Structure formats: C-alpha cells, structure tokens
C-alpha cells in the first residue's frame, strides 16, 4: 500500500497533445497524482472500467465541483437512485427507438439544408461552416431550445466547458460562463413559460412531463448542451479530417466495405472528444495497492484508456479495420453517455455520409493554414479548410 506516485506534466504541452504523457503514465505509473491538475489520473482502460462502476468509492457527487457551482446540480454529479431517476426521465427523448423513429429524420433535414447552401461555394471550413452549425441545429431540436441561434448554442456550450475546466480560477472565464448559463436559463424559462411545448419528444418536453423539479430540468438541459454540442462538432470535423488524411481507408468507406458507424467509433476511440471525467473519493480505499483518501479528486482518462496497448494494437493509429468493442469513448459505467444513440445517428447516419455524398472530390485546402487539434479534457479540431468540385 502506498500513496499515489507523482507524475509532472507540462500543462501547455499536455493541452496541445496529451497522448505522449499519457502513454508514459500507462507504462510507468498508470495511477498517479499530477500536481499541475491537482488530481489523481487513472490512465489504463481496465482500471477505469472497474473503478467507474464502484460508485460507493468513486462518487460523482462533487458539491464543491465547478460544474455544480456554475451549471447547477445535474444528473452527471449524482449517484445511485437520484442519478438513475433523472436519467430515466430524460432517456425517453434520446432512447435508440426515439432516435430511430424521430430524430434521425430531423437531423437529416438539417444536414440536407446546410449542405445545399454550402455546395455552390466550393470551399468551406468544415469545423465552422458544417460541423458547428449542424451540431447546433440538431441540439436546438433535441433540447427544444429553438429560441437560440446556432451561434448561441455553440458559444454557450464552449463557455460552460471552459468554465467547468477553469481549475486556474481565471475570473474572465468564470464571468463568461455565468453569462452563458444566464442566457440558457432565460431560454429554458421562455420555452417552458410560453407553454410552447409541442408534441416533439424534446429533452425539455419529456423532463417537464416527468414532473422533475424545474431547477433539475434547467441543470440537465445545460448538461446536455455542455456535452452535446462540442462533442458531435469535434467528431464530425475530426472524422472528416481523419478520412481526408487516410486516402486508402476513405476509399474503403466510399465503396461500402467499411460502415460510417465504424468511422465514427474509431475516430472517437482514437481522438476521444471527451478525454476525461472526474470523480471524488468518498471513502478510504485501496486500488491496485494505491491508497485513495476521502476528498481526493480522480480523473478517469477515457482518451488514455482508448489508447491502451493491452486492448488496441497500434493504438496511436487511426485504423478502421480494428475491433473497437473495448472503446470507452462514451464512458464505462452508470454515467454512460445519454446522447450516445443520438450521436451515432447524427454523425454516422447523417453528417458524414451527407457531406461525402454531396461534395465531390472533397479535399483539404493546402493554401489555407493547416488543421490544428487541441485540448485534453475536450479534444477537437480548431479548423479544417477544404474545397471541392462545385
Ligand atoms: C461525439 C459525441 C459524444 C461523446 C463522445 C460523448 C461522451 C460522453 C462521455 C465520455 C460521458 C461521460 C460518461 C461517464 O462519465 O461515464 C458523457 C455523458 C453524458 N452525455 Fe455525452 N457524448 C457525446 C454526445 C452527447 C450528446 C449529443 C448529448 C445530448 C443529449 C450528450 C449527453 C450526455 C449526458 C446527459 C451525459 C451524462 C450521463 C449520465 O450522467 O448518466 N452527449 N458523454
């Protein structure tokens, strides 16, 4: 039994590319305290999958956590029955059946409208002009907050994400996060008060119908926006970039030998849009001979688990032929992503096939600044300039 070893990182380098440091950790000290993050990082896939299910020790309830303080107390920061009750209420909107029977057609309409407007231009930035707008429009429909613009949806999502990972307590980031949550609370109140709830199975609609407390509804809608905008945006643009830079694999997809779902799932393994989920140690515990003390903050590093060499050969490579059954891109326990089925439909059934089907000879525009990737807790492309034959 021993205290967790200490592993130092260069935070700026980690934010640009966390994978080299995480690889060293997996090999040398898979559970270690990282002073720059003030947290104990779990980096191996199986350790994360085991620990995440033990909610008595690895609790999601973090009363002092930034998410609670800034966004309200949502289900992602609750355990046991409290968590399950809210998840069940919300799930009616995003279950595999509702997604198949309702949302896929809605998402397809958004994608078709957007691609038709882009097509004649011959060039675009996929992050800004396609992934961001499509993700935002799908989320406006899904949440029921059609009173927000796509730009507001994206900006508020980003400002909340920045706020909840603001461990350095930058007051400007905190102020922007407060402004974002205020805007969202007003939009939620507006839609709920107008009694503007039609028959669509939106998140707002199903939660109002369930009788959930209004504070919890607000908190869970903000959770869906913080988690449901940038991840699809990053996965759509990132998977597009992955295909455009792996020509042989792209041809296999276009010829129908490899499914679009495999493209999305392998991308989410390789460059996990959510790289980390935090927990609080609730009770004294020893895990793999490492002592954990009540109050310790643990980060489950999903992005690292998805590069674990024990499960993924050539883990650093984007390889569509691989078995991604062990991927934990959507989590590995009771907090498994509620939006997983909506994301698969939005990205694999709609966004990618619509883009590659409509824009002939799509390619990266080498006359523009090259694509840049960033982030460790949330990771995605910052730009993807492309052109096509119009
Ligand atoms: C590429 C797309 C997405 C990825 C990779 C992703 C990933 C994740 C991950 C890793 C978690 C945490 C799981 C854990 O701690 O075990 C999570 C939770 C969650 N996600 Fe997603 N997500 C995506 C899209 C969405 C969308 C579109 C929504 C909108 C409905 C959404 C809603 C949620 C919610 C509500 C939770 C909390 C679930 C709970 O606490 O039980 N996600 N997601």
Boltz pocket constraint, residues with backbone or C-beta under 6 A from the ligand:
constraints:
  - pocket:
      binder: B
      contacts: [[A, 52], [A, 75], [A, 76], [A, 77], [A, 87], [A, 94], [A, 220], [A, 223], [A, 224], [A, 225], [A, 227], [A, 228], [A, 229], [A, 231], [A, 232], [A, 235], [A, 268], [A, 272], [A, 273], [A, 274], [A, 277], [A, 302], [A, 328], [A, 329], [A, 330], [A, 331], [A, 332], [A, 333], [A, 334], [A, 335], [A, 336], [A, 337], [A, 338], [A, 339], [A, 340], [A, 342], [A, 343]]
      max_distance: 6.0
